[in-house]
Amino acid sequence: MNDTSGGAAKKIGVISLGCAKNRVNSEQMMFLIKSAGYQVTGETKGADAVVVNTCAFIESAQSEAIDTILELGEEKKKQGTGKIIVAGCLAQRFAGEIMRELPEIDAVVGTGSFDRIVEALDGALSGGQKPELFGDIDSPVSETGRIISTSNAWAYLKIAEGCDRRCAFCTIPLIRGPYISKTPEDILAEAEKLAETGVKELIIIAQDTTVYGQDLKNPDATLAKLLEKLSEIDGIRWLRVMYLYPQHFGDDLIEAFATLEKVLPYIDIPLQHINDRVLRAMRRAATRTMTVELLEKLYARIPNLAVRTAFIVGFPGETQAEFDELLAFIRKRKFQRLGVFQFSPEEGTPAAEMDRQVPAKTAEKRLDAVMKAQRDISAAWLRSLVGKKIDVILDTHAGENLWIGRSIYDAPEVDGCVYVTGENLCVGEIVTCEIVGSEEYDLHAVPSEHEA
């Protein structure tokens, strides 16, 4: 516990790296830190300690986390910052060696024990033995309150932790443990609290949202039924669902997207590839035929649908012909939103040990080819929206009469944005706008209707 009897509360800086799911854990740790009497700050210089919640999904994320720790270590030497506590995926993945490799660190907290962050802080600040706290990632972590770090207009709502899939390229089950759903009651209670604070958009996340509830053995615990209940919460205007997977996208869920007014016509569905041999090598359950049939059903049933997807290029054994098949599929399907990743051989995954690793330069060229195609697709789609009226949520006031927001087709931090020029607007509003211009990924708009 932070003893404030001798003066002001000690300042604890918090840095959150990686995905939206990680951010939720950061917000929970911030709540615990503040509840223990510490002062939470986004600044690192002058802080008595800094908590870095890390990502370790792929090599680039690990590098970002390590670079951040090393930079804090340099600040620490200059007495610009205090103790360094490393939490999250990097700590969990390299438990037992991270302290040895990075002596700048004063405490580590694994993914299964973020609820012990205060214990780690207390131990580090006491100057005694450096705490190393690793809980059981096969068991649920105690849920806590959160300090929301996003815009006051929107917040993430995590409905499950971990993953049971064993995709050949993925480290998530090693880091986060098995899939564990939160109960519908806990999710709805959290959503109600967020609504009471003024949040209008809930962004529903899990490693795979489509399998929500299967571990609970409760027929009422499904994503479709959860969306129905969330739609009944006063104050919540938008429900955006992320990380949907094709093999469990049932008709009941399609019906929820098609009929529930608050559920946005935006589907984030990582496909990873379209060639059947590559998909089998990746240990993905979907096939090309299954994927095509699902996409056709989604577009036919859900009005004004936009689909976001993600692909991996350069997976071991991917031939030029298999990549060409993927590129042709992308050009034909014209996904409204798309991300592409170069394969990263991660230690402990089957794909890292596979033969026929694709040379990095070849994979880079394939990534560039996909991004070039997608830029053209995105630009053409956004041009088609000019002159139309679309609802936009305002996230930031960027200057006199200029606001930055997102349309119903934009998830925060991964998609484009909408630049809105208008008067007497407020962050957090949802405004019906007329689209007056477009770029490759962003839109320009003016309000056509001002609503509270």
Wavefront OBJ file of the C-alpha trace (Angstrom):
o trace
v 0.000 0.000 0.000
v 1.248 3.472 -0.846
v 1.887 5.374 2.397
v 0.893 8.999 1.791
v 1.178 10.108 5.411
v 4.538 11.768 4.738
v 3.532 13.670 1.627
v 1.942 13.412 -1.801
v 1.058 10.073 -3.327
v 3.766 8.497 -5.423
v 3.306 8.899 -9.168
v 2.996 5.794 -11.309
v 3.264 6.128 -15.082
v 1.486 3.551 -17.232
v 2.392 2.668 -20.824
v 0.138 0.264 -22.743
v 1.530 -1.475 -25.827
v -0.097 -3.885 -28.248
v -3.695 -4.798 -28.870
v -7.048 -3.643 -27.560
v -7.249 -6.663 -25.255
v -3.992 -5.568 -23.649
v -5.344 -2.051 -23.190
v -8.224 -3.386 -21.119
v -5.716 -5.065 -18.777
v -3.818 -1.764 -18.572
v -7.023 0.046 -17.601
v -7.700 -2.573 -14.926
v -4.179 -2.184 -13.527
v -4.599 1.605 -13.479
v -7.752 1.163 -11.410
v -5.964 -1.086 -8.917
v -2.992 1.264 -8.700
v -5.197 4.280 -8.031
v -7.316 2.342 -5.530
v -4.145 1.550 -3.589
v -3.456 5.266 -3.093
v -0.965 5.864 -5.880
v -1.338 8.643 -8.421
v -1.702 7.353 -11.983
v -0.128 9.402 -14.750
v 0.584 9.065 -18.438
v 3.971 10.711 -17.956
v 7.164 8.743 -17.364
v 9.604 11.522 -16.469
v 9.331 12.336 -12.814
v 7.334 9.194 -12.060
v 8.321 7.118 -9.041
v 7.658 4.000 -11.117
v 6.532 3.136 -14.620
v 4.397 0.120 -15.527
v 4.887 -1.078 -19.113
v 2.157 -3.455 -20.245
v 3.823 -5.254 -23.131
v 2.921 -7.181 -26.268
v 4.915 -10.158 -27.574
v 2.666 -11.479 -30.340
v 5.224 -11.069 -33.123
v 8.865 -10.027 -33.377
v 8.095 -6.384 -34.141
v 5.912 -6.126 -31.019
v 8.676 -7.660 -28.913
v 11.171 -5.181 -30.344
v 8.876 -2.255 -29.529
v 8.484 -3.488 -25.948
v 12.220 -4.015 -25.458
v 13.057 -0.636 -26.970
v 10.569 1.017 -24.608
v 12.135 -0.719 -21.607
v 15.649 0.281 -22.693
v 14.574 3.904 -23.189
v 13.066 3.939 -19.705
v 16.307 2.417 -18.427
v 18.231 5.355 -19.863
v 15.819 7.790 -18.206
v 16.242 5.875 -14.974
v 20.029 6.326 -15.110
v 19.516 10.071 -15.453
v 17.071 9.937 -12.541
v 14.304 11.062 -14.854
v 12.119 8.147 -13.860
v 11.977 5.574 -11.080
v 11.368 1.843 -10.918
v 10.396 -0.121 -14.027
v 7.688 -2.775 -13.786
v 7.107 -4.911 -16.889
v 3.707 -6.555 -17.214
v 1.842 -8.529 -19.828
v 2.792 -10.729 -22.726
v 6.555 -10.138 -22.931
v 6.911 -10.859 -19.223
v 4.799 -14.012 -19.509
v 6.449 -15.325 -22.648
v 9.997 -14.905 -21.358
v 9.423 -15.644 -17.697
v 12.610 -16.712 -15.992
v 14.913 -14.880 -18.376
v 13.535 -11.377 -18.874
v 15.019 -10.077 -15.597
v 18.392 -11.548 -16.474
v 18.409 -10.134 -19.994
v 17.058 -6.722 -18.997
v 18.518 -5.750 -15.613
v 16.788 -2.363 -15.889
v 13.578 -4.087 -14.780
v 12.585 -3.930 -11.088
v 9.548 -6.241 -11.186
v 7.623 -8.423 -13.646
v 3.934 -9.328 -13.708
v 2.645 -12.046 -16.044
v -0.648 -12.105 -17.909
v -2.158 -14.403 -15.302
v -1.448 -12.027 -12.435
v -2.098 -8.454 -13.566
v -4.406 -8.214 -10.534
v -1.244 -8.344 -8.383
v 0.198 -5.163 -9.879
v 0.035 -3.318 -6.547
v 2.031 -6.087 -4.889
v 4.657 -5.712 -7.615
v 4.766 -1.931 -7.193
v 4.991 -2.113 -3.423
v 7.847 -4.607 -3.669
v 9.777 -2.653 -6.301
v 9.430 0.658 -4.482
v 10.506 -0.867 -1.177
v 13.936 -1.539 -2.670
v 13.993 -5.171 -1.613
v 13.980 -8.303 -3.754
v 12.630 -7.747 -7.255
v 9.139 -9.292 -7.463
v 8.399 -11.843 -10.193
v 4.687 -12.585 -10.177
v 3.261 -15.233 -12.498
v -0.242 -16.568 -11.928
v -2.005 -19.518 -13.491
v -2.958 -18.554 -17.054
v -5.289 -21.582 -17.157
v -7.586 -19.951 -14.594
v -9.625 -16.745 -14.723
v -8.005 -13.640 -13.253
v -10.148 -11.724 -10.776
v -12.028 -8.975 -12.603
v -11.603 -5.401 -11.406
v -12.803 -1.918 -12.203
v -11.165 0.115 -14.965
v -9.923 3.612 -15.615
v -10.964 4.197 -19.216
v -8.043 5.517 -21.259
v -9.843 5.950 -24.580
v -12.043 8.791 -25.783
v -15.034 9.405 -23.549
v -17.148 8.424 -26.548
v -16.132 4.769 -26.721
v -14.598 1.920 -24.767
v -13.514 -1.660 -25.282
v -15.593 -4.422 -23.730
v -13.632 -7.656 -23.372
v -15.893 -10.704 -23.186
v -13.305 -13.486 -22.920
v -9.622 -14.177 -22.340
v -7.221 -16.625 -23.984
v -7.637 -18.965 -26.938
v -8.091 -22.707 -27.507
v -7.003 -22.638 -31.137
v -3.580 -23.866 -32.113
v -2.899 -21.936 -35.300
v 0.596 -22.864 -36.433
v 1.905 -19.277 -36.382
v 0.336 -17.973 -33.162
v 1.738 -17.609 -29.635
v -1.465 -16.417 -27.949
v -2.398 -19.750 -26.279
v 1.150 -19.952 -24.869
v 0.908 -16.427 -23.450
v -2.743 -16.017 -22.564
v -3.881 -19.549 -21.805
v -7.136 -21.287 -22.813
v -10.356 -19.560 -23.802
v -12.272 -18.408 -20.728
v -15.561 -16.543 -21.242
v -16.799 -13.943 -18.809
v -20.348 -14.544 -17.633
v -23.118 -12.611 -19.397
v -24.031 -11.064 -16.048
v -20.523 -9.655 -15.511
v -20.338 -8.351 -19.079
v -23.715 -6.629 -18.885
v -22.886 -5.085 -15.513
v -19.651 -3.662 -16.920
v -21.462 -2.359 -20.006
v -24.068 -0.644 -17.806
v -21.313 1.124 -15.864
v -19.646 2.278 -19.072
v -22.967 3.610 -20.355
v -23.435 5.556 -17.126
v -20.131 7.366 -17.768
v -21.335 8.565 -21.175
v -19.802 5.894 -23.413
v -21.850 5.599 -26.607
v -19.872 2.950 -28.527
v -18.869 -0.402 -27.101
v -16.215 -2.284 -29.042
v -16.590 -5.958 -28.200
v -13.335 -7.895 -28.156
v -11.863 -11.306 -27.362
v -9.301 -13.435 -29.105
v -12.281 -14.961 -30.937
v -15.656 -13.409 -30.230
v -17.644 -15.973 -32.248
v -16.996 -18.804 -29.763
v -18.053 -16.721 -26.779
v -19.841 -18.806 -24.162
v -19.047 -22.282 -25.482
v -17.025 -23.016 -22.347
v -19.816 -21.864 -20.030
v -22.230 -24.661 -20.991
v -25.046 -22.137 -20.837
v -27.443 -22.035 -23.820
v -28.092 -18.339 -23.133
v -24.369 -17.494 -23.287
v -23.824 -16.917 -27.006
v -22.553 -13.871 -28.838
v -25.879 -13.391 -30.632
v -27.840 -13.388 -27.369
v -25.252 -11.183 -25.695
v -25.648 -8.615 -28.481
v -29.414 -8.659 -27.921
v -28.935 -7.877 -24.219
v -26.317 -5.203 -24.859
v -28.665 -3.565 -27.351
v -31.163 -2.984 -24.538
v -28.790 -0.782 -22.522
v -29.855 2.872 -22.517
v -27.138 5.260 -23.652
v -25.261 2.761 -25.781
v -25.769 3.724 -29.416
v -23.246 1.567 -31.279
v -22.049 -2.004 -30.811
v -18.988 -2.868 -32.872
v -17.769 -6.482 -32.825
v -14.137 -7.363 -33.513
v -12.184 -10.603 -34.048
v -14.917 -12.780 -35.519
v -13.822 -16.088 -37.028
v -15.451 -17.727 -40.078
v -15.958 -21.303 -38.906
v -18.308 -20.397 -36.050
v -20.213 -17.569 -37.724
v -23.665 -19.117 -37.461
v -27.014 -17.998 -38.841
v -28.108 -16.698 -35.427
v -25.166 -14.301 -35.399
v -25.803 -13.200 -38.976
v -29.398 -12.489 -37.967
v -28.204 -10.383 -35.025
v -26.045 -8.271 -37.342
v -28.891 -7.927 -39.820
v -31.668 -7.002 -37.385
v -30.237 -5.382 -34.240
v -30.196 -1.651 -34.889
v -27.283 -0.874 -32.574
v -25.004 -3.566 -34.031
v -22.970 -1.818 -36.708
v -22.744 -3.267 -40.242
v -19.017 -3.761 -39.741
v -17.499 -7.215 -39.506
v -13.882 -7.822 -38.550
v -13.037 -11.353 -39.662
v -9.334 -12.325 -39.954
v -9.047 -14.839 -42.806
v -5.204 -15.128 -42.943
v -5.165 -16.755 -46.403
v -7.443 -18.190 -49.084
v -5.402 -21.048 -50.563
v -6.543 -24.355 -49.055
v -3.061 -25.891 -48.751
v -1.724 -22.818 -46.958
v -4.767 -22.732 -44.679
v -4.182 -26.376 -43.721
v -0.522 -25.648 -43.021
v -1.601 -22.716 -40.860
v -3.961 -25.091 -39.000
v -6.941 -22.914 -39.824
v -10.311 -24.644 -39.842
v -11.836 -22.632 -42.686
v -11.515 -23.524 -46.367
v -11.747 -21.348 -49.449
v -15.227 -22.648 -50.225
v -16.447 -22.070 -46.680
v -15.022 -18.539 -46.685
v -16.545 -17.563 -50.029
v -19.954 -18.944 -49.054
v -19.901 -17.077 -45.748
v -18.897 -13.770 -47.346
v -21.651 -14.060 -49.932
v -24.182 -14.792 -47.200
v -23.000 -11.847 -45.078
v -23.172 -9.321 -47.911
v -26.566 -10.627 -49.028
v -28.113 -10.533 -45.558
v -26.585 -7.435 -43.904
v -27.397 -4.080 -45.532
v -24.523 -1.641 -46.188
v -21.970 -4.095 -44.824
v -18.254 -3.308 -44.587
v -15.799 -6.153 -43.958
v -12.366 -5.821 -42.381
v -9.977 -8.737 -42.720
v -6.308 -9.596 -42.285
v -3.927 -11.826 -44.204
v -0.445 -13.276 -43.692
v 2.018 -13.358 -46.593
v 5.243 -15.318 -46.713
v 3.992 -18.228 -44.615
v 6.427 -21.185 -44.878
v 5.946 -22.981 -48.177
v 3.775 -20.279 -49.747
v 4.496 -20.488 -53.465
v 4.201 -17.657 -55.944
v 1.102 -19.319 -57.382
v -0.503 -19.526 -53.929
v 0.276 -15.881 -53.267
v -1.110 -14.933 -56.689
v -4.319 -16.748 -55.726
v -4.534 -14.659 -52.569
v -3.876 -11.396 -54.415
v -6.487 -12.214 -57.055
v -8.991 -13.011 -54.298
v -8.331 -9.645 -52.619
v -8.752 -7.773 -55.889
v -11.997 -9.596 -56.645
v -13.581 -9.370 -53.200
v -12.647 -5.705 -52.628
v -12.655 -5.753 -48.827
v -13.469 -2.329 -47.435
v -10.783 -2.650 -44.748
v -7.745 -4.919 -44.843
v -4.511 -5.467 -42.936
v -1.606 -7.601 -44.073
v 1.265 -9.038 -42.049
v 4.557 -10.525 -43.089
v 5.009 -13.959 -41.522
v 7.092 -13.844 -38.369
v 8.642 -17.148 -37.166
v 7.850 -17.113 -33.452
v 9.729 -19.333 -31.046
v 7.566 -22.154 -29.712
v 5.183 -22.251 -32.672
v 5.062 -25.081 -35.242
v 5.431 -22.632 -38.139
v 8.829 -21.467 -36.882
v 10.178 -24.999 -37.420
v 8.624 -25.618 -40.818
v 10.700 -26.239 -43.923
v 10.646 -23.934 -46.955
v 10.741 -20.660 -45.061
v 10.027 -17.843 -47.514
v 12.921 -15.350 -47.888
v 12.239 -12.053 -46.151
v 12.686 -10.009 -49.326
v 10.144 -12.166 -51.154
v 7.651 -11.780 -48.312
v 8.216 -8.005 -48.259
v 7.453 -7.780 -51.983
v 4.265 -9.764 -51.471
v 3.213 -7.512 -48.614
v 3.841 -4.419 -50.758
v 1.786 -5.908 -53.594
v -1.175 -6.534 -51.303
v -0.993 -3.047 -49.797
v -0.816 -1.422 -53.238
v -3.899 -3.327 -54.332
v -5.733 -2.454 -51.127
v -4.904 1.256 -51.390
v -6.649 1.343 -54.751
v -9.614 -0.658 -53.434
v -9.971 1.548 -50.356
v -9.670 4.785 -52.340
v -12.342 3.674 -54.823
v -14.732 2.578 -52.068
v -14.337 5.828 -50.135
v -14.903 7.852 -53.312
v -18.203 6.008 -53.668
v -19.277 7.367 -50.276
v -18.905 11.035 -51.294
v -22.306 12.683 -51.259
v -23.799 10.116 -48.890
v -24.930 10.684 -45.316
v -23.200 8.546 -42.672
v -23.186 8.657 -38.882
v -19.847 9.713 -37.360
v -18.726 9.519 -33.741
v -16.485 12.437 -32.727
v -13.326 11.342 -30.916
v -11.105 14.439 -30.874
v -11.311 18.233 -31.200
v -8.415 18.974 -33.565
v -8.712 22.742 -33.866
v -11.172 25.520 -34.534
v -14.218 23.967 -36.204
v -12.252 20.766 -36.938
v -13.032 17.415 -35.396
v -11.650 13.927 -35.952
v -14.126 11.112 -35.788
v -14.966 7.697 -37.142
v -17.796 6.504 -39.305
v -19.785 3.356 -38.680
v -17.156 1.702 -40.899
v -14.121 2.675 -38.804
v -12.786 0.899 -35.730
v -10.385 2.987 -33.635
v -6.638 2.481 -33.970
v -6.864 0.205 -37.038
v -9.039 1.961 -39.627
v -9.205 5.418 -41.143
v -10.924 8.482 -39.749
v -13.377 11.188 -40.753
v -12.351 14.856 -40.622
v -15.477 16.818 -39.739
v -15.663 20.578 -40.258
v -18.454 22.121 -38.214
v -19.461 24.407 -35.375
v -20.863 23.767 -31.907
v -19.892 20.097 -31.840
v -18.655 18.051 -28.874
v -16.413 15.049 -28.393
v -18.601 12.028 -27.808
v -21.441 13.086 -30.067
v -22.702 10.920 -32.888
v -23.429 13.243 -35.784
v -25.031 12.492 -39.125
v -22.618 13.867 -41.705
v -22.515 14.378 -45.431
v -19.300 13.046 -46.950
v -17.731 15.803 -49.057
v -14.291 14.374 -49.861
v -12.127 11.284 -49.643
v -8.505 10.115 -49.581
v -6.991 6.624 -49.717
v -8.132 5.729 -46.197
v -9.853 8.812 -44.725
v -12.971 10.874 -45.354
v -13.922 14.561 -45.084
v -17.391 15.556 -43.954
v -19.702 18.288 -42.732
v -22.634 17.816 -40.339
v -25.980 17.433 -42.002
v -27.743 16.989 -38.698
v -26.649 17.937 -35.177
v -27.889 15.630 -32.461
v -27.112 15.248 -28.784
l 1 2 3 4 5 6 7 8 9 10 11 12 13 14 15 16 17 18 19 20 21 22 23 24 25 26 27 28 29 30 31 32 33 34 35 36 37 38 39 40 41 42 43 44 45 46 47 48 49 50 51 52 53 54 55 56 57 58 59 60 61 62 63 64 65 66 67 68 69 70 71 72 73 74 75 76 77 78 79 80 81 82 83 84 85 86 87 88 89 90 91 92 93 94 95 96 97 98 99 100 101 102 103 104 105 106 107 108 109 110 111 112 113 114 115 116 117 118 119 120 121 122 123 124 125 126 127 128 129 130 131 132 133 134 135 136 137 138 139 140 141 142 143 144 145 146 147 148 149 150 151 152 153 154 155 156 157 158 159 160 161 162 163 164 165 166 167 168 169 170 171 172 173 174 175 176 177 178 179 180 181 182 183 184 185 186 187 188 189 190 191 192 193 194 195 196 197 198 199 200 201 202 203 204 205 206 207 208 209 210 211 212 213 214 215 216 217 218 219 220 221 222 223 224 225 226 227 228 229 230 231 232 233 234 235 236 237 238 239 240 241 242 243 244 245 246 247 248 249 250 251 252 253 254 255 256 257 258 259 260 261 262 263 264 265 266 267 268 269 270 271 272 273 274 275 276 277 278 279 280 281 282 283 284 285 286 287 288 289 290 291 292 293 294 295 296 297 298 299 300 301 302 303 304 305 306 307 308 309 310 311 312 313 314 315 316 317 318 319 320 321 322 323 324 325 326 327 328 329 330 331 332 333 334 335 336 337 338 339 340 341 342 343 344 345 346 347 348 349 350 351 352 353 354 355 356 357 358 359 360 361 362 363 364 365 366 367 368 369 370 371 372 373 374 375 376 377 378 379 380 381 382 383 384 385 386 387 388 389 390 391 392 393 394 395 396 397 398 399 400 401 402 403 404 405 406 407 408 409 410 411 412 413 414 415 416 417 418 419 420 421 422 423 424 425 426 427 428 429 430 431 432 433 434 435 436 437 438 439 440 441 442 443 444 445 446 447 448 449 450 451 452
